[in-house]
Amino acid sequence: MSGFKTIVLRCLLALAIPLAALAARDVGAAETAAPSVAIHFTFDRPIDASMAPLFLAAKDGKFSAENLNVSFSTAPGSAEALARVAKGDSELALVDINELIRFRDKDNAAPVKAIFVLFNRAPYAIVARRSRGVHLLPDLDGKTVGVADSDLSMRLWPALAQQNGINASRVKFHKISAAVREPILSAGQVDAVAGFSYLSAVNLRDRGVPAGDLVVLRYADYGCEAYGFAVVVNPAFAAAKPDAVKGFVRALIAGINATVREPARATDEAASRIDDADRDLELERLRTVLVDNILTDEVRRNGLGGVDPARLERSLDQIAQDFKFRKRPAAGDIFDDRFLPPVESRLIN
């Protein structure tokens, strides 16, 4: 019997040694694994479905797969979001790239750059009613357009008017608050309103204005070269954590691809973060953004996220028609392509 016990003990000991070694190896691996990188990401406006790719990337674990711990917040405008990134309060933010261009022209401005363009075409638009005699951009002659304070689309209106032979002095701009932009157009108090195509046009249809009576005069359809919303990065963070920035971009691309495949699921994820969200309205908004602003011909040719330097230079020329640069920037001062993966990883099927 004692011999049998000895054999059993020897077998248990033989089994315990490799198990202990395996456990030690796992503990060692856990101790040496790099801690996740925390990223505070700021949106420059209230949440809507156009931001769904980021939320879906988070939901699907794309950020965590890149060893990133991403949290989200909002700011009241691109200027504030840029200020947070410049100070390091946020590592990354989504802002209007045209506001970034103006920000960089300030004295002693931090060298914040865009690293990924989400909106290949800016969403600037004039939304008008056909029943008020507006069908094309030149029809705004003699009409009244409601414009909210700090409306970003108005920054490029002078260039757009000149390019299309419109006498800007004959278009009457009526200052309004953003809260009444759609109500006053639906009530017929103005002939058109300025804003973003995926916001105002979709909201007006939701207010009962017949789709056939609405015309969306997209700046991009009339020669505006501007890019739209882009991800910007704090320069110190980019220098210290370049792999984290690259990982964020890869995760965002995965989020965009998933959004294209499953817009309804992406909308659900965005709507869950909006108080009293109208899911159907947000789905229509997302589909509008995908068609008009994200999946453009340029993106299908060249991939997500990048810029055409020549086009960006032309957009700078258009901005200069209403903005006096202290020192006109070059495209490379605004956009940094070092964090983009190869083109083949950014193509949309």
Phi, psi and chi 1 to 4 in degrees:
 res  aa     phi    psi   chi1   chi2   chi3   chi4
   1 MET       -  -41.3  177.8   64.7   74.3      -
   2 SER   -61.9  -33.8   61.3      -      -      -
   3 GLY   -65.3  -39.5      -      -      -      -
   4 PHE   -63.9  -43.8  175.0   74.5      -      -
   5 LYS   -59.9  -39.1  -70.5 -177.6  177.9  179.2
   6 THR   -62.9  -41.7  -58.9      -      -      -
   7 ILE   -63.4  -43.2  -68.1  171.9      -      -
   8 VAL   -62.3  -45.4  171.3      -      -      -
   9 LEU   -61.3  -41.2  -72.9  172.1      -      -
  10 ARG   -63.2  -39.1  -74.0  177.4  177.9  174.0
  11 CYS   -65.6  -43.8  -70.7      -      -      -
  12 LEU   -63.7  -38.6  -69.6  173.8      -      -
  13 LEU   -65.5  -41.6 -177.8   60.2      -      -
  14 ALA   -63.0  -35.9      -      -      -      -
  15 LEU   -75.1  -34.6 -178.8   62.1      -      -
  16 ALA   -69.2  -34.8      -      -      -      -
  17 ILE   -62.2  -52.2  -69.2  173.4      -      -
  18 PRO   -65.8  -33.1   19.0  -30.8      -      -
  19 LEU   -63.9  -41.4  -73.1  174.5      -      -
  20 ALA   -64.0  -40.1      -      -      -      -
  21 ALA   -63.9  -41.9      -      -      -      -
  22 LEU   -64.0  -42.7 -179.0   61.5      -      -
  23 ALA   -63.3  -40.9      -      -      -      -
  24 ALA   -63.9  -39.2      -      -      -      -
  25 ARG   -65.1  -41.1 -174.0 -177.0   67.4 -175.1
  26 ASP   -65.3  -40.7  -70.5  -16.0      -      -
  27 VAL   -63.9  -41.9  170.0      -      -      -
  28 GLY   -62.9  -40.4      -      -      -      -
  29 ALA   -64.9  -40.5      -      -      -      -
  30 ALA   -64.3  -37.7      -      -      -      -
  31 GLU   -70.3  -30.8  -70.1  175.4  -12.9      -
  32 THR   -93.0  -10.5   58.2      -      -      -
  33 ALA   -63.0  139.2      -      -      -      -
  34 ALA   -67.8  136.1      -      -      -      -
  35 PRO   -66.3  152.4   24.1  -33.2      -      -
  36 SER   -65.4  149.1   61.6      -      -      -
  37 VAL   -92.7  124.5  177.2      -      -      -
  38 ALA   -81.0  131.0      -      -      -      -
  39 ILE  -128.8  122.7  -70.7  178.9      -      -
  40 HIS   -97.2  118.7 -179.1 -142.1      -      -
  41 PHE  -110.8  130.6 -172.0   94.1      -      -
  42 THR  -113.2  130.5  -61.9      -      -      -
  43 PHE   -91.1  145.8  -65.5  103.9      -      -
  44 ASP   -89.1   10.3   70.6  -15.7      -      -
  45 ARG  -160.5  170.6   59.2 -161.0 -171.9  -76.6
  46 PRO   -59.1  153.4  -25.3   35.2      -      -
  47 ILE   -67.7  135.9  -67.5  170.2      -      -
  48 ASP  -144.1  178.4   61.2   59.6      -      -
  49 ALA   -68.2  -15.8      -      -      -      -
  50 SER   -64.5  -18.3   69.8      -      -      -
  51 MET   -90.8    2.5  -55.7  160.0 -176.3      -
  52 ALA   -53.0  -38.3      -      -      -      -
  53 PRO   -56.3  -35.8  -29.0   37.6      -      -
  54 LEU   -70.7  -42.4  -73.3  137.2      -      -
  55 PHE   -68.4  -36.1  -61.4  137.0      -      -
  56 LEU   -70.7  -35.9 -161.8   55.1      -      -
  57 ALA   -60.5  -40.0      -      -      -      -
  58 ALA   -68.0  -45.1      -      -      -      -
  59 LYS   -60.1  -40.9  173.4   71.5  172.5 -179.7
  60 ASP   -84.2    4.0  -69.7  -12.2      -      -
  61 GLY    76.3   18.9      -      -      -      -
  62 LYS   -70.4  -35.3  -59.8  -57.5 -178.6 -178.4
  63 PHE   -71.0  -45.4  -68.1  126.5      -      -
  64 SER   -63.9  -31.7   58.6      -      -      -
  65 ALA   -65.1  -23.5      -      -      -      -
  66 GLU   -93.9   11.1  -63.7  -73.1   -8.6      -
  67 ASN    64.8   38.9 -152.4   31.2      -      -
  68 LEU  -118.7  142.0  -56.5  175.7      -      -
  69 ASN  -114.7   97.3 -179.4   12.9      -      -
  70 VAL  -102.1  129.7  179.7      -      -      -
  71 SER  -119.6  154.2   59.0      -      -      -
  72 PHE  -121.1  148.0  -60.4  107.5      -      -
  73 SER  -150.5  172.0   67.1      -      -      -
  74 THR  -121.8  156.8   61.0      -      -      -
  75 ALA  -129.8  155.8      -      -      -      -
  76 PRO   -83.8   60.0   31.5  -36.0      -      -
  77 GLY   122.4  160.0      -      -      -      -
  78 SER   -63.7  -35.5  -73.5      -      -      -
  79 ALA   -59.9  -44.5      -      -      -      -
  80 GLU   -69.8  -40.4  172.4   60.5   24.1      -
  81 ALA   -62.6  -40.5      -      -      -      -
  82 LEU   -65.6  -39.1  -77.5  164.5      -      -
  83 ALA   -62.3  -39.4      -      -      -      -
  84 ARG   -64.8  -42.3  -67.2 -177.1 -170.5 -178.8
  85 VAL   -67.0  -42.1  170.7      -      -      -
  86 ALA   -61.3  -38.4      -      -      -      -
  87 LYS   -81.9  -13.4  -69.1 -173.5  -65.5 -175.7
  88 GLY    89.5    7.7      -      -      -      -
  89 ASP   -70.4  -26.8  -66.0  -21.0      -      -
  90 SER  -129.4  138.6  -74.3      -      -      -
  91 GLU   -76.6  -36.2  -75.2   74.3   31.0      -
  92 LEU  -139.1  157.0  -63.3  160.0      -      -
  93 ALA  -155.1  158.5      -      -      -      -
  94 LEU  -105.7  118.2 -173.1   68.8      -      -
  95 VAL  -137.8  166.6  -55.9      -      -      -
  96 ASP   -72.8  120.7 -173.9  -41.3      -      -
  97 ILE   -62.9  -24.0 -163.7  171.6      -      -
  98 ASN   -74.1  -27.6  -55.5  -67.8      -      -
  99 GLU   -73.5  -34.6  -77.6  -61.0  -76.9      -
 100 LEU   -59.8  -41.9  169.0   65.3      -      -
 101 ILE   -59.8  -43.4  -69.5  167.4      -      -
 102 ARG   -71.7  -36.8  -63.7  178.6 -177.8   91.1
 103 PHE   -60.2  -43.2  169.1   83.9      -      -
 104 ARG   -66.9  -17.0  -73.5  -64.7  -53.7  -87.0
 105 ASP   -84.5   -5.3 -165.3   58.4      -      -
 106 LYS   -72.9  153.8  -65.5  178.8  180.0  178.2
 107 ASP   -63.2  128.8 -170.0   29.5      -      -
 108 ASN    59.9   29.1  -63.6  -39.1      -      -
 109 ALA   -67.3  140.2      -      -      -      -
 110 ALA   -62.3  144.5      -      -      -      -
 111 PRO   -77.3   54.6   29.8  -35.7      -      -
 112 VAL   -70.2  136.7  175.5      -      -      -
 113 LYS  -130.0  156.7  -68.6 -174.7 -179.7 -177.3
 114 ALA   -81.6  144.4      -      -      -      -
 115 ILE  -123.0  -10.4   57.7  166.4      -      -
 116 PHE  -158.1  125.3 -173.1   92.3      -      -
 117 VAL   -95.2  116.7  171.4      -      -      -
 118 LEU   -83.3  -45.5  179.9   60.7      -      -
 119 PHE   -97.8  103.1  -82.9   27.8      -      -
 120 ASN   -67.0  -27.0 -178.6  -97.9      -      -
 121 ARG  -120.7  133.3  -61.2 -154.6  -47.3  175.2
 122 ALA   -62.1  145.5      -      -      -      -
 123 PRO   -85.0    9.0   32.4  -35.4      -      -
 124 TYR   -57.6  136.8  -53.7  149.5      -      -
 125 ALA  -160.8  156.7      -      -      -      -
 126 ILE  -105.3  122.9  -57.0  -69.1      -      -
 127 VAL  -106.0  119.5 -178.1      -      -      -
 128 ALA  -128.0  173.7      -      -      -      -
 129 ARG  -112.7  128.8  -61.0 -174.1   67.8  166.8
 130 ARG   -61.5  -33.1  -71.8 -173.1  170.7   89.1
 131 SER   -65.6  -12.8   58.1      -      -      -
 132 ARG   -99.2   10.6  -51.3  -77.6  -66.9 -156.9
 133 GLY    87.6   16.4      -      -      -      -
 134 VAL  -110.2  117.9 -178.7      -      -      -
 135 HIS  -122.9  -35.0  -59.1  -90.9      -      -
 136 LEU  -131.7  166.5  -59.5  168.7      -      -
 137 LEU   -56.3  -44.4 -162.1   67.1      -      -
 138 PRO   -61.9  -18.6  -25.4   36.2      -      -
 139 ASP   -68.9   -7.8  -64.3  -24.9      -      -
 140 LEU   -72.7   -9.9  -68.0  174.2      -      -
 141 ASP   -55.4  120.3 -172.9  -66.1      -      -
 142 GLY    80.9    1.7      -      -      -      -
 143 LYS   -94.3  167.3  -57.3  -63.7 -175.2 -177.5
 144 THR  -110.5  127.7  -60.5      -      -      -
 145 VAL  -117.1  125.7 -179.9      -      -      -
 146 GLY   -79.3  129.9      -      -      -      -
 147 VAL  -131.2  123.2 -179.1      -      -      -
 148 ALA   -76.3  154.3      -      -      -      -
 149 ASP   -56.5  139.0  -68.7  -21.6      -      -
 150 SER    61.0   26.8  -57.1      -      -      -
 151 ASP   -66.5  119.3 -169.8  -58.2      -      -
 152 LEU   -66.3  -27.9  -60.7  178.4      -      -
 153 SER   -64.3  -28.7   66.0      -      -      -
 154 MET   -69.5  -18.7  -76.6  -64.5   96.7      -
 155 ARG   -65.4  -26.0  -56.8  -75.2 -174.5   88.0
 156 LEU  -108.8    4.9  -80.5  160.8      -      -
 157 TRP   -61.3  -44.5  168.2 -106.8      -      -
 158 PRO   -55.2  -43.3  -27.2   37.7      -      -
 159 ALA   -66.6  -40.1      -      -      -      -
 160 LEU   -65.3  -43.9 -166.8   73.4      -      -
 161 ALA   -62.4  -45.9      -      -      -      -
 162 GLN   -63.1  -42.2 -177.1  180.0   36.6      -
 163 GLN   -64.5  -28.4 -170.1  168.6    3.6      -
 164 ASN  -106.9   14.8  -70.5  -84.8      -      -
 165 GLY    65.3   32.6      -      -      -      -
 166 ILE   -99.0  132.4  -63.8  171.0      -      -
 167 ASN   -77.9   99.7 -175.8  -15.2      -      -
 168 ALA   -58.6  -27.8      -      -      -      -
 169 SER   -70.1  -15.8   65.4      -      -      -
 170 ARG   -93.4    0.5  -71.1 -172.3   49.9   77.6
 171 VAL  -101.9  123.0 -178.5      -      -      -
 172 LYS   -93.0  124.3  -55.7  165.8 -170.8  172.7
 173 PHE  -104.9  124.9  -69.1  106.9      -      -
 174 HIS  -109.0  115.7  176.4   59.2      -      -
 175 LYS   -72.0  133.2  -71.9 -170.2  175.7 -178.0
 176 ILE  -139.7  171.4   57.5  174.4      -      -
 177 SER   -89.8  152.1   73.2      -      -      -
 178 ALA   -58.9  -29.6      -      -      -      -
 179 ALA   -66.1  -25.0      -      -      -      -
 180 VAL  -109.0    9.7  -58.2      -      -      -
 181 ARG   -56.1  -54.6  177.6  163.7   32.9 -151.9
 182 GLU   -73.5  -40.4  -72.4   82.7   23.3      -
 183 PRO   -58.8  -39.7  -29.0   36.5      -      -
 184 ILE   -73.6  -27.7   68.5  166.2      -      -
 185 LEU   -74.8  -42.5 -178.8   59.1      -      -
 186 SER   -65.4  -27.6   62.7      -      -      -
 187 ALA   -85.5   -5.1      -      -      -      -
 188 GLY    79.4   19.7      -      -      -      -
 189 GLN   -80.5  -18.9  -65.3  175.6 -102.8      -
 190 VAL  -136.3  167.4  -67.3      -      -      -
 191 ASP   -89.1  -23.8  -56.3  -58.8      -      -
 192 ALA  -161.2  166.7      -      -      -      -
 193 VAL  -134.4  151.3  -68.6      -      -      -
 194 ALA   -96.7  147.5      -      -      -      -
 195 GLY   168.2 -151.2      -      -      -      -
 196 PHE  -100.1  136.2  -68.0  161.4      -      -
 197 SER   -60.8  -39.1   57.4      -      -      -
 198 TYR   -81.0   -9.1   71.3   95.5      -      -
 199 LEU   -98.2  -65.4  -70.5  177.6      -      -
 200 SER   -62.4  -47.6  -66.8      -      -      -
 201 ALA   -62.6  -44.7      -      -      -      -
 202 VAL   -67.0  -41.0  173.8      -      -      -
 203 ASN   -64.2  -37.6  -69.1  -13.8      -      -
 204 LEU   -67.8  -39.5  -78.4  160.0      -      -
 205 ARG   -62.8  -35.9  -72.4 -166.2  -69.8  -88.7
 206 ASP   -68.0  -26.9 -176.8   58.8      -      -
 207 ARG   -82.3    0.3  -67.8 -174.7   65.2   85.5
 208 GLY    99.6    2.1      -      -      -      -
 209 VAL   -71.0  124.7  178.9      -      -      -
 210 PRO   -57.7  135.7  -22.2   33.1      -      -
 211 ALA   -57.3  -34.3      -      -      -      -
 212 GLY   -69.0  -16.3      -      -      -      -
 213 ASP   -94.9   -5.7 -168.9   32.3      -      -
 214 LEU   -99.6  139.1  -74.6  175.6      -      -
 215 VAL  -127.0  129.1   57.7      -      -      -
 216 VAL  -104.7  108.4 -177.8      -      -      -
 217 LEU   -93.5   88.2  -54.3  171.7      -      -
 218 ARG   -74.2  130.6  -59.4  174.4 -174.0   83.1
 219 TYR   -55.0  -40.2  -79.1   29.2      -      -
 220 ALA   -61.7  -27.2      -      -      -      -
 221 ASP   -78.2  -11.4  -66.9  -22.7      -      -
 222 TYR  -117.0   24.4  -74.2   89.7      -      -
 223 GLY   100.5    2.3      -      -      -      -
 224 CYS   -72.6  126.3  179.2      -      -      -
 225 GLU   -92.1   -2.1  -60.9  -86.5   14.7      -
 226 ALA   -63.3  139.4      -      -      -      -
 227 TYR   -79.6  170.8  -71.7   93.8      -      -
 228 GLY  -112.6 -126.4      -      -      -      -
 229 PHE   -73.5  137.9  -66.3  111.1      -      -
 230 ALA  -139.8  154.2      -      -      -      -
 231 VAL   -85.5  128.5  176.2      -      -      -
 232 VAL  -115.1  157.9  -62.5      -      -      -
 233 VAL  -131.8  146.2   65.0      -      -      -
 234 ASN   -66.4  127.0  172.3  -88.4      -      -
 235 PRO   -61.3  -37.3   17.4  -29.2      -      -
 236 ALA   -66.6  -40.1      -      -      -      -
 237 PHE   -65.8  -41.6 -179.7   77.8      -      -
 238 ALA   -61.6  -38.1      -      -      -      -
 239 ALA   -72.1  -37.0      -      -      -      -
 240 ALA   -83.3  -31.9      -      -      -      -
 241 LYS  -129.8   57.5  -56.0  -78.1 -173.6 -179.1
 242 PRO   -61.9  -34.9   23.2  -34.3      -      -
 243 ASP   -67.7  -33.1  -70.3  -20.4      -      -
 244 ALA   -66.8  -40.1      -      -      -      -
 245 VAL   -64.7  -43.4  179.2      -      -      -
 246 LYS   -62.9  -40.0  -69.0  176.9 -178.7  177.9
 247 GLY   -63.8  -38.9      -      -      -      -
 248 PHE   -61.5  -44.3 -176.6   93.7      -      -
 249 VAL   -63.2  -42.8  169.5      -      -      -
 250 ARG   -60.9  -42.2  -73.8 -167.6  -63.7  -92.3
 251 ALA   -65.2  -39.9      -      -      -      -
 252 LEU   -63.8  -42.0  174.2   53.0      -      -
 253 ILE   -60.6  -41.5  -68.9  171.0      -      -
 254 ALA   -61.9  -38.3      -      -      -      -
 255 GLY   -65.7  -38.2      -      -      -      -
 256 ILE   -66.1  -45.6  -64.3  171.5      -      -
 257 ASN   -59.5  -42.3  -83.9  -72.0      -      -
 258 ALA   -65.9  -36.5      -      -      -      -
 259 THR   -65.8  -40.9  -62.0      -      -      -
 260 VAL   -62.9  -40.5  171.8      -      -      -
 261 ARG   -72.9  -38.2  -70.1 -167.7  -55.9  -91.1
 262 GLU  -132.6   69.3  -58.7  177.9   87.3      -
 263 PRO   -61.9  -31.8   19.6  -31.7      -      -
 264 ALA   -66.1  -44.2      -      -      -      -
 265 ARG   -66.5  -38.7 -172.9  167.5   72.9   90.7
 266 ALA   -63.5  -40.1      -      -      -      -
 267 THR   -62.8  -41.8  -62.6      -      -      -
 268 ASP   -57.7  -40.8  -71.1  -18.7      -      -
 269 GLU   -67.4  -40.9 -168.6   57.7   33.0      -
 270 ALA   -69.4  -43.4      -      -      -      -
 271 ALA   -62.9  -29.4      -      -      -      -
 272 SER   -66.1  -15.2   70.1      -      -      -
 273 ARG  -103.6    4.8  -61.0  169.6 -177.3 -100.1
 274 ILE  -113.1  127.9  -56.3  171.3      -      -
 275 ASP   -65.2  130.9  -68.6  -23.1      -      -
 276 ASP    53.3   41.6  -60.1  -40.1      -      -
 277 ALA   -67.5  142.4      -      -      -      -
 278 ASP   -96.9  102.7 -176.5  -33.7      -      -
 279 ARG   -60.1  -42.3 -169.8 -107.3 -174.3 -157.4
 280 ASP   -65.7  -38.9  -68.3  -22.6      -      -
 281 LEU   -63.9  -43.1 -176.6   69.4      -      -
 282 GLU   -68.8  -33.3  -68.3  -56.4  -36.6      -
 283 LEU   -65.5  -41.5  179.1   56.3      -      -
 284 GLU   -63.6  -38.0 -176.9  179.3   -0.9      -
 285 ARG   -64.0  -44.5 -160.9 -176.5  -47.7  -74.8
 286 LEU   -64.0  -44.4  176.7   58.2      -      -
 287 ARG   -62.2  -36.6  -74.8  173.7  169.4  157.8
 288 THR   -63.5  -44.8  -61.1      -      -      -
 289 VAL   -63.6  -43.4  162.8      -      -      -
 290 LEU   -59.7  -44.5  -71.4  172.7      -      -
 291 VAL   -73.2  -47.7  171.7      -      -      -
 292 ASP   -83.6  -32.0  -69.1  -11.7      -      -
 293 ASN  -120.5  -28.9  -52.3  110.7      -      -
 294 ILE  -103.2  -52.7  -64.5  178.4      -      -
 295 LEU   -93.5   61.3  -57.3 -179.1      -      -
 296 THR   -82.1  171.1   66.7      -      -      -
 297 ASP   -60.4  -38.0  -69.9  -18.9      -      -
 298 GLU   -63.0  -41.0 -177.9  178.5  -51.1      -
 299 VAL   -67.4  -40.2  165.0      -      -      -
 300 ARG   -64.9  -30.0  -66.6 -174.0 -174.8  -80.0
 301 ARG   -80.8  -45.8  -71.3 -167.0  -51.0  -90.3
 302 ASN  -109.7   -5.4  -56.8  -29.5      -      -
 303 GLY    94.6  163.8      -      -      -      -
 304 LEU   -70.4  149.3  -66.8  161.2      -      -
 305 GLY    91.4  -26.5      -      -      -      -
 306 GLY   -90.1 -178.3      -      -      -      -
 307 VAL  -130.8  156.4  -59.4      -      -      -
 308 ASP   -92.1  110.8  174.1   -7.4      -      -
 309 PRO   -54.3  -37.9  -26.2   35.4      -      -
 310 ALA   -65.5  -41.1      -      -      -      -
 311 ARG   -66.3  -41.6  175.9 -175.5  159.7 -170.0
 312 LEU   -61.6  -38.3 -176.2   53.5      -      -
 313 GLU   -62.5  -41.7  -70.2  -75.1   -3.4      -
 314 ARG   -65.2  -36.0  -67.5 -166.8  -61.2  -88.0
 315 SER   -66.4  -33.5   75.9      -      -      -
 316 LEU   -63.8  -39.0  -72.7  164.2      -      -
 317 ASP   -62.2  -39.6  -69.3  -22.9      -      -
 318 GLN   -68.6  -39.9  -68.2  179.3  -20.1      -
 319 ILE   -61.1  -38.1  -71.3  172.8      -      -
 320 ALA   -64.5  -15.1      -      -      -      -
 321 GLN   -73.4  -17.0  -69.5 -174.5 -123.1      -
 322 ASP  -129.3    6.8 -172.3   52.7      -      -
 323 PHE  -142.3  121.6 -177.2   81.8      -      -
 324 LYS   -89.0  107.1 -173.1  174.3 -178.2  179.6
 325 PHE   -71.4  138.0  -75.0  110.0      -      -
 326 ARG   -69.1  -41.6  -65.8 -173.7  -48.9  111.0
 327 LYS  -147.6  112.1 -179.5 -178.6  178.5 -177.4
 328 ARG   -62.7  126.2 -175.4 -171.6 -177.8  -76.8
 329 PRO   -78.0  160.9   30.9  -35.9      -      -
 330 ALA   -94.5  164.5      -      -      -      -
 331 ALA   -56.3  -37.3      -      -      -      -
 332 GLY   -68.3  -17.3      -      -      -      -
 333 ASP   -77.9  -18.0  -61.8  -37.3      -      -
 334 ILE  -105.2  -38.1  -57.3  -58.2      -      -
 335 PHE  -123.7  133.5 -172.1   80.6      -      -
 336 ASP  -117.0  113.7 -173.1  -12.7      -      -
 337 ASP   -92.3    8.3   64.8    1.3      -      -
 338 ARG   -69.2  -17.5  -67.8  177.5  -59.4  157.9
 339 PHE   -99.2    0.4  -57.0  100.1      -      -
 340 LEU   -82.0  140.0  -66.6  175.0      -      -
 341 PRO   -73.5  171.6   24.6  -31.9      -      -
 342 PRO   -55.5  154.7  -23.6   32.8      -      -
 343 VAL   -54.8  -41.2  170.7      -      -      -
 344 GLU   -61.6  -21.9   56.4  -92.3   22.8      -
 345 SER   -86.4   -6.9  -59.8      -      -      -
 346 ARG  -113.3    0.9  -62.7 -174.2  -80.9  117.6
 347 LEU   -77.1  142.0  -67.5  174.7      -      -
 348 ILE   -99.9  128.4  -72.3  -74.9      -      -
 349 ASN   -86.3      - -173.8  -17.8      -      -
